[in-house]
Amino acid sequence: RARRGYVTGFWLATCNPPGTRRGRRELKPMKVVLAYSGGLDTSVILKWLQEQYNAEVITFCADLGQEEELSGLDEKAAKTGASKSYVEDLREEFVRDFVFPIMKANAIYEGSYLLGTSIARPLIAKRLVEIAQAEGAEAICHGATGKGNDQVRFELTAYALQPGIKVIAPWRSRDWAFRSRTDLIDYAEKHNIPITASAAKPYSMDRNLLHISFEGGVLEDPWVEAPEDMHLLTQPLGACPDEPEYVEVSFEDGIPIAVNGRALGPADLLWTLNQIAGRHGVGRIDIVENRFVGMKSRGVYETPGGTVLHLAHRAVESLCMDREVMHLRDSLIPRYATMVYNGFWFAPERRMLQAAIDESQQGVTGDVRCKLFKGTCHVVGRRSPNSLYDPEIATFEADEVYNQADADGFIKLNALRLRLQAKRR
């Protein structure tokens, strides 16, 4: 009997090609919430879920500042069979609750990457789970591939927030027959799925308020320079203004609150800095990074406003933070950044570190003046009501508050172990 069951299962798996209904077995209807952009991949996935899982599909699209036209997305999803569609403006929450916390941590992955894509995924996954709970859905679905980091970020978040939720990842499924963009276009045409896809782009991109990333295609050769016309947020250096521009950023307890003296909400503040820094070509990087799944990947990123915020935040900290607090926090930056990059935003260790970082930011308040010119951002001034910098002590001129002779014993005590080692040698 077991053998017959095995043969029957094998026959169903081999005689029903991937991308079609699973044999003659009737599937129990299920409800799925799909992370949906309206592009080729997720449009095909929507129909595929109906075929493979007999699913009622609810779509969700998050507006994180990608500045794509999102109106009409619900109608497009409905034409492909979605029972309901969510299109939500999450820009304010994204910057306030996700971008600003990593900025307080000065989080940079592998010395260069300001985590623009990494930090967007936990928010998208959080809303997927919340919508699934509200709609009584058994599963969520995403279109991330089996080679990248995003699959990990989406699913770690989902399981952290709802341990029993089912996650459907079509690109890892044995029933996913598609191996190329042409396969997806053919399937869309066969099923009358409305798409605008044509020839493949020479690279892929992902955009939000913090940054835009470019990967794949012509960028897969790390020796090849990125096409100049690829960039969207930053001016080419040759087209940047020939005069520098100054921008002033104000902070309160480590959180940016104003640009050039004008108080702004989180999303508007980052958008404003993107415009100012972008016209001066600030924030471009070209790196080869180590993905969590084990491979190296070449990426080109534009993070104009985020670059200014990072440099300005470090500058105001230099005035306000105690030395040992700063050094301890800085020692945690690589670990914290790796947690965010790998998708552990809702993990207890990240929460613990965030609590320590938030405590370190108390009193990190003040203004920083930056000079933007031809792709560079230089800090040229900083001030704070909580400054620990005392010009009377730091001056090279005559003073009456610091006895320089005190340094004699300080140096000898610190040199004691070095002298003992030298004598032994």
QUIKA-V155244 format. One record per residue. N is the residue number from 1. RES is the residue in three letters. PHI is phi in degrees with one decimal (none if undefined). OMEGA is omega in degrees with one decimal (999 if undefined). D_CENTER is the distance of its C-alpha to the mean C-alpha in Angstrom with 2 decimals. Layout:
# QUIKA-V155244
n=[N N]
res=[RES RES]
phi=[PHI PHI]
omega=[OMEGA OMEGA]
d_center=[D_CENTER D_CENTER]
This chain:
# QUIKA-V155244
n=[1 2 3 4 5 6 7 8 9 10 11 12 13 14 15 16 17 18 19 20 21 22 23 24 25 26 27 28 29 30 31 32 33 34 35 36 37 38 39 40 41 42 43 44 45 46 47 48 49 50 51 52 53 54 55 56 57 58 59 60 61 62 63 64 65 66 67 68 69 70 71 72 73 74 75 76 77 78 79 80 81 82 83 84 85 86 87 88 89 90 91 92 93 94 95 96 97 98 99 100 101 102 103 104 105 106 107 108 109 110 111 112 113 114 115 116 117 118 119 120 121 122 123 124 125 126 127 128 129 130 131 132 133 134 135 136 137 138 139 140 141 142 143 144 145 146 147 148 149 150 151 152 153 154 155 156 157 158 159 160 161 162 163 164 165 166 167 168 169 170 171 172 173 174 175 176 177 178 179 180 181 182 183 184 185 186 187 188 189 190 191 192 193 194 195 196 197 198 199 200 201 202 203 204 205 206 207 208 209 210 211 212 213 214 215 216 217 218 219 220 221 222 223 224 225 226 227 228 229 230 231 232 233 234 235 236 237 238 239 240 241 242 243 244 245 246 247 248 249 250 251 252 253 254 255 256 257 258 259 260 261 262 263 264 265 266 267 268 269 270 271 272 273 274 275 276 277 278 279 280 281 282 283 284 285 286 287 288 289 290 291 292 293 294 295 296 297 298 299 300 301 302 303 304 305 306 307 308 309 310 311 312 313 314 315 316 317 318 319 320 321 322 323 324 325 326 327 328 329 330 331 332 333 334 335 336 337 338 339 340 341 342 343 344 345 346 347 348 349 350 351 352 353 354 355 356 357 358 359 360 361 362 363 364 365 366 367 368 369 370 371 372 373 374 375 376 377 378 379 380 381 382 383 384 385 386 387 388 389 390 391 392 393 394 395 396 397 398 399 400 401 402 403 404 405 406 407 408 409 410 411 412 413 414 415 416 417 418 419 420 421 422 423 424 425]
res=[ARG ALA ARG ARG GLY TYR VAL THR GLY PHE TRP LEU ALA THR CYS ASN PRO PRO GLY THR ARG ARG GLY ARG ARG GLU LEU LYS PRO MET LYS VAL VAL LEU ALA TYR SER GLY GLY LEU ASP THR SER VAL ILE LEU LYS TRP LEU GLN GLU GLN TYR ASN ALA GLU VAL ILE THR PHE CYS ALA ASP LEU GLY GLN GLU GLU GLU LEU SER GLY LEU ASP GLU LYS ALA ALA LYS THR GLY ALA SER LYS SER TYR VAL GLU ASP LEU ARG GLU GLU PHE VAL ARG ASP PHE VAL PHE PRO ILE MET LYS ALA ASN ALA ILE TYR GLU GLY SER TYR LEU LEU GLY THR SER ILE ALA ARG PRO LEU ILE ALA LYS ARG LEU VAL GLU ILE ALA GLN ALA GLU GLY ALA GLU ALA ILE CYS HIS GLY ALA THR GLY LYS GLY ASN ASP GLN VAL ARG PHE GLU LEU THR ALA TYR ALA LEU GLN PRO GLY ILE LYS VAL ILE ALA PRO TRP ARG SER ARG ASP TRP ALA PHE ARG SER ARG THR ASP LEU ILE ASP TYR ALA GLU LYS HIS ASN ILE PRO ILE THR ALA SER ALA ALA LYS PRO TYR SER MET ASP ARG ASN LEU LEU HIS ILE SER PHE GLU GLY GLY VAL LEU GLU ASP PRO TRP VAL GLU ALA PRO GLU ASP MET HIS LEU LEU THR GLN PRO LEU GLY ALA CYS PRO ASP GLU PRO GLU TYR VAL GLU VAL SER PHE GLU ASP GLY ILE PRO ILE ALA VAL ASN GLY ARG ALA LEU GLY PRO ALA ASP LEU LEU TRP THR LEU ASN GLN ILE ALA GLY ARG HIS GLY VAL GLY ARG ILE ASP ILE VAL GLU ASN ARG PHE VAL GLY MET LYS SER ARG GLY VAL TYR GLU THR PRO GLY GLY THR VAL LEU HIS LEU ALA HIS ARG ALA VAL GLU SER LEU CYS MET ASP ARG GLU VAL MET HIS LEU ARG ASP SER LEU ILE PRO ARG TYR ALA THR MET VAL TYR ASN GLY PHE TRP PHE ALA PRO GLU ARG ARG MET LEU GLN ALA ALA ILE ASP GLU SER GLN GLN GLY VAL THR GLY ASP VAL ARG CYS LYS LEU PHE LYS GLY THR CYS HIS VAL VAL GLY ARG ARG SER PRO ASN SER LEU TYR ASP PRO GLU ILE ALA THR PHE GLU ALA ASP GLU VAL TYR ASN GLN ALA ASP ALA ASP GLY PHE ILE LYS LEU ASN ALA LEU ARG LEU ARG LEU GLN ALA LYS ARG ARG]
phi=[none -61.9 -65.0 -61.6 -62.7 -65.3 -63.4 -61.2 -61.7 -65.1 -64.1 -63.6 -70.4 -91.8 -91.2 -116.4 -62.0 -56.0 94.7 -116.4 -59.9 -75.1 61.0 -103.0 -72.0 -81.9 -91.4 -66.5 -57.6 -136.2 -111.5 -128.8 -103.2 -106.5 -70.6 -128.0 -110.2 88.1 -79.0 -60.4 -59.3 -72.9 -66.9 -67.2 -59.8 -56.3 -68.4 -60.6 -62.2 -66.4 -72.8 -78.5 -117.8 50.3 -95.0 -87.2 -108.2 -109.6 -100.5 -138.6 -126.6 -101.3 -88.1 -110.6 98.4 -73.0 57.7 -92.9 -74.8 -101.7 -67.3 85.4 -67.5 -67.2 -65.9 -63.7 -63.6 -63.4 -64.9 -91.5 114.2 -67.3 -82.1 -161.1 -139.9 -113.2 -126.4 -123.2 -85.6 -111.7 -60.7 -65.1 -63.1 -58.5 -73.1 -66.4 -99.9 -125.6 -70.5 -61.9 -60.1 -74.4 -68.0 -62.4 -85.1 52.8 -73.9 -133.8 -88.7 52.5 79.4 -137.7 -90.1 -86.2 67.8 -61.5 -77.2 -55.1 -79.6 -79.9 -66.2 -61.3 -68.4 -60.9 -65.9 -60.4 -69.5 -56.9 -66.5 -63.4 -68.3 -59.6 -65.7 -66.7 -93.8 69.1 -84.6 -83.3 -144.3 -119.8 -142.8 -133.2 -104.3 -69.6 -81.5 -80.6 -100.4 -101.2 -83.5 -62.6 -57.3 -68.4 -61.7 -60.6 -79.1 -62.1 -63.7 -59.8 -70.0 -68.5 -94.3 -144.7 -55.3 -93.6 -71.2 -91.2 -115.7 -105.7 -120.0 -53.9 -66.4 -101.7 -81.6 -68.4 -90.1 -87.5 -86.7 -82.5 -123.2 -153.7 -62.7 -62.9 -58.1 -66.2 -64.0 -61.1 -64.3 -63.1 -66.6 -63.1 -102.3 55.7 -84.3 -70.5 -137.5 -118.6 -69.2 -137.4 -68.8 -66.6 -69.9 -76.4 -166.4 -110.0 -142.9 -139.6 -129.8 -151.0 -64.6 -80.9 -164.1 -134.5 -118.4 -128.8 -146.5 77.6 58.1 -65.7 -84.5 -69.9 -92.0 -68.5 -87.0 -83.1 -70.0 -63.0 -59.5 -64.4 -77.7 -72.5 -69.6 -119.1 -96.8 -126.5 -71.9 -59.6 -57.0 -67.6 -103.3 -71.4 -57.6 -86.3 -118.8 -69.6 -126.6 -100.7 -134.6 -114.7 -116.7 -109.5 -124.1 -136.1 51.4 83.9 -105.6 -67.6 -127.1 -154.7 -125.9 53.5 80.9 -102.8 -67.1 -138.1 -70.2 -53.5 -66.8 -64.9 -63.8 -67.8 -62.0 -62.8 -65.8 -60.0 -67.2 -66.2 -71.2 -62.7 -72.3 -105.9 70.6 -84.0 104.7 -87.4 -138.4 -132.8 -135.5 -112.3 -114.1 -98.1 -70.5 -62.1 -75.4 119.4 -97.8 -92.7 -141.3 -91.6 -138.0 -117.2 -127.7 -120.6 -138.1 -65.9 -65.5 -64.3 -66.2 -63.3 -61.4 -62.2 -68.2 -67.9 -64.0 -62.5 -69.0 -70.7 -62.4 -60.8 -85.6 -103.7 -90.4 -60.1 -57.3 -70.4 -63.2 -63.0 -66.2 -66.6 -60.8 -61.9 -67.1 -91.3 -58.4 -59.1 -67.0 -62.1 -62.2 -65.7 -58.4 -66.0 -59.9 -82.1 103.0 -95.9 -62.3 -96.2 -81.1 -62.3 -68.2 -68.9 -61.5 -63.2 -63.8 -63.3 -61.7 -66.4 -65.4 -60.5 -64.1 -65.7 -89.1 -62.7 88.1 -80.0 -131.3 157.4 -122.7 -129.7 -108.2 -116.7 -112.2 -104.9 -163.2 48.6 85.9 -116.9 -130.7 -114.1 -76.7 -121.4 -168.4 -152.8 -152.2 -158.0 -69.5 -108.2 -62.8 -95.7 -82.1 -116.8 -63.4 -69.0 -85.5 -78.5 -61.8 -90.1 -85.0 -62.7 -145.2 -124.2 -113.1 -133.0 -91.2 -65.2 -66.5 -61.3 -67.0 -61.0 -67.2 -58.3 -68.4 -64.9 -65.6 -73.3 -88.1 -57.0 -66.4 -68.5 -66.6 -63.4 -65.2 -64.9 -66.0 -64.0 -64.0]
omega=[177.9 -179.1 179.1 178.5 179.7 -178.7 179.6 179.0 179.8 -179.2 179.9 -176.4 -173.9 -175.5 175.6 -173.6 177.6 -178.5 176.8 178.6 -173.6 177.7 178.5 -177.0 176.7 -178.9 175.1 -179.9 177.7 -179.8 -175.6 172.1 -174.6 169.8 -163.9 176.8 -175.1 177.9 -174.1 -174.7 -174.0 174.9 176.7 -179.7 179.6 -180.0 180.0 178.7 178.4 -179.0 -172.7 -172.4 -175.9 -167.5 163.0 -172.5 172.8 -177.5 177.9 175.3 179.6 171.6 179.2 180.0 -179.6 176.3 170.9 178.9 -176.7 177.2 -178.3 -178.8 178.8 177.4 179.1 178.5 -179.4 179.4 179.3 173.9 179.7 179.4 -177.3 -177.2 174.4 170.5 -169.6 175.1 -177.3 -175.0 -177.7 178.4 -179.0 -176.9 -175.9 -169.2 -177.4 -178.3 -176.8 175.9 179.0 174.8 176.6 178.6 -173.4 -171.7 173.8 179.5 177.9 170.8 -174.1 -165.9 -178.3 165.3 -176.2 177.2 -176.0 -172.7 178.3 -172.4 179.0 178.9 178.8 -179.1 178.4 -179.8 175.0 -179.1 -179.3 178.0 177.3 178.8 -178.8 -176.3 -177.5 -178.8 179.7 -170.5 167.6 -177.1 176.2 -177.4 179.9 -178.1 179.8 179.6 -168.4 178.6 -171.2 177.9 -179.9 -177.8 179.0 -169.9 175.3 177.5 -178.0 -178.2 177.6 -176.8 177.6 -171.5 -174.9 -175.4 175.8 177.9 177.8 179.1 -172.7 -175.9 176.4 -174.7 175.9 179.8 -180.0 -171.5 -168.6 -178.4 -177.9 176.3 178.5 177.1 -178.5 179.9 178.9 179.7 -179.6 179.1 179.8 -176.5 178.2 177.7 -179.1 178.6 176.7 -176.4 175.0 178.5 -178.3 173.8 179.5 177.8 174.8 -179.7 177.7 -172.3 167.5 -176.2 -178.0 -175.5 166.8 -179.2 177.1 179.8 172.1 177.6 -177.0 -178.5 -178.4 172.8 -175.0 177.9 -175.8 178.2 178.5 178.5 -177.1 -176.9 178.1 -170.8 -177.1 -174.1 -174.7 177.5 169.1 -177.1 -179.7 -179.3 -179.6 178.0 179.8 175.9 178.7 176.5 178.3 176.2 -178.3 179.7 179.9 -178.3 171.5 -176.1 175.4 -177.2 176.6 -175.3 -176.1 173.9 -178.7 176.6 -178.6 179.5 -177.8 171.7 -175.1 -175.9 179.7 -179.5 -179.3 178.1 -179.8 178.6 175.7 -178.8 -177.0 -176.6 -177.9 -178.7 175.2 175.0 -176.3 169.3 176.9 169.8 178.7 -171.1 165.9 -173.7 178.0 176.9 179.7 -176.2 171.2 -178.1 172.7 -177.4 176.8 178.3 174.0 -173.4 170.8 -179.3 -172.5 -179.2 179.5 178.0 177.6 179.8 -178.9 -178.0 180.0 179.7 177.8 -178.6 179.8 174.9 -177.4 176.9 -164.2 -172.3 171.6 -175.8 -175.2 174.8 179.7 -177.8 177.2 178.1 -179.7 178.5 -179.1 -174.5 -179.4 -179.1 179.4 -178.2 178.4 176.0 -179.5 -179.0 -175.7 174.7 -176.6 -178.5 -177.6 177.9 -177.3 -178.9 176.6 178.0 -179.8 178.6 -179.4 178.3 178.2 -180.0 178.7 177.7 -179.4 -175.2 177.4 -179.0 176.0 -171.3 178.4 -176.5 178.1 177.7 -178.7 178.3 -176.4 -178.6 172.3 175.3 -177.8 174.3 -179.2 172.1 -178.1 178.0 175.8 178.7 -177.6 173.5 -179.0 -174.1 173.0 178.6 -179.6 -177.3 179.4 178.0 -174.4 -172.6 172.9 177.6 179.7 178.6 -178.9 -175.1 -178.9 179.1 -175.1 178.9 178.2 -177.9 -177.7 179.1 178.5 -178.3 -178.4 177.8 179.6 179.8 -173.1 -178.3 178.7 178.9 178.6 178.3 179.8 178.9 179.4 177.7 999]
d_center=[51.70 48.51 49.19 49.71 46.41 44.67 46.41 45.62 41.92 41.98 43.82 41.33 38.38 40.13 42.05 39.27 36.75 33.01 31.74 34.89 35.96 36.51 40.23 42.50 40.86 40.11 36.72 36.43 34.42 30.96 28.35 24.77 21.70 19.75 16.23 17.76 16.99 20.62 20.14 22.33 20.62 20.08 23.48 25.18 23.49 24.84 28.36 27.99 27.22 30.43 32.41 31.21 30.90 33.19 30.22 29.92 26.46 24.53 21.60 18.52 16.34 13.78 13.98 10.76 12.45 12.60 16.27 17.73 20.97 20.42 24.04 26.14 23.38 25.27 28.47 27.00 25.82 29.28 31.02 29.33 30.48 27.89 29.78 27.36 24.20 21.59 19.78 18.13 16.92 14.10 13.15 15.01 13.74 10.05 10.89 13.67 12.60 8.94 8.32 11.94 12.24 9.95 11.88 15.01 14.31 13.83 11.16 11.03 10.83 14.21 15.25 13.27 9.53 7.79 4.40 3.27 2.67 2.81 3.15 4.43 6.47 8.63 9.74 10.76 12.48 14.08 15.63 16.77 18.62 20.02 21.36 22.79 24.56 25.90 27.11 28.52 26.56 26.86 23.76 20.32 19.29 16.30 16.58 14.36 16.63 18.20 17.12 13.35 10.73 9.66 13.20 12.96 9.95 11.76 15.08 14.72 13.59 16.47 19.01 18.20 18.93 21.73 23.22 25.56 23.43 23.81 20.86 21.81 19.98 22.29 21.28 22.46 25.53 29.00 29.88 27.31 29.64 27.47 26.86 26.27 25.32 29.09 29.47 27.00 28.80 32.15 31.19 29.96 33.24 35.28 33.91 33.89 30.16 29.28 26.89 26.59 25.55 27.90 27.63 24.45 22.21 22.28 18.49 15.56 12.79 9.74 9.49 8.49 9.97 7.82 8.15 9.57 9.65 13.02 14.26 17.55 20.96 22.50 19.66 20.58 23.35 21.92 25.16 24.80 23.58 20.97 22.94 23.24 23.23 19.80 18.03 17.45 16.11 18.34 22.07 23.76 25.43 28.80 28.17 26.87 29.42 32.13 32.08 29.42 27.89 27.42 24.80 25.05 22.31 23.58 22.18 23.57 22.92 19.77 18.35 18.62 21.26 22.91 22.98 26.46 28.04 26.79 25.14 22.09 19.89 16.17 15.14 18.23 17.78 14.44 15.94 19.09 17.66 15.92 19.44 21.29 19.30 18.72 22.48 22.98 20.64 18.46 15.03 15.53 14.89 16.11 15.44 16.30 14.01 15.01 13.40 14.03 16.61 18.65 18.54 17.56 15.56 15.89 13.13 13.65 11.17 12.20 10.95 14.32 14.12 11.49 13.90 16.81 15.43 14.75 18.24 19.94 18.74 20.08 23.22 24.03 23.47 26.01 28.58 27.93 26.77 29.38 29.40 29.24 26.50 24.38 25.23 24.52 21.10 20.34 21.53 18.86 15.86 15.62 16.00 13.50 10.74 11.86 11.81 8.15 7.57 10.40 9.61 12.17 10.82 14.16 16.24 19.18 18.54 15.21 17.15 19.99 18.22 16.63 20.23 21.51 18.97 19.74 23.40 23.09 21.93 25.15 27.04 24.35 25.65 26.75 26.29 25.02 26.30 24.48 26.15 24.31 26.16 25.68 22.08 22.49 21.74 24.41 24.96 28.63 29.29 28.33 30.27 30.12 32.67 31.63 32.00 33.36 34.46 38.24 39.84 43.24 42.15 39.99 42.59 44.55 47.49 50.13 49.04 50.66 47.75 46.86 49.53 48.64 51.20 49.01 46.73 49.63 49.48 45.65 45.66 48.53 46.96 43.71 45.83 48.03 46.23 45.92 49.64 50.54 48.66 50.36 53.75 53.24 52.39]
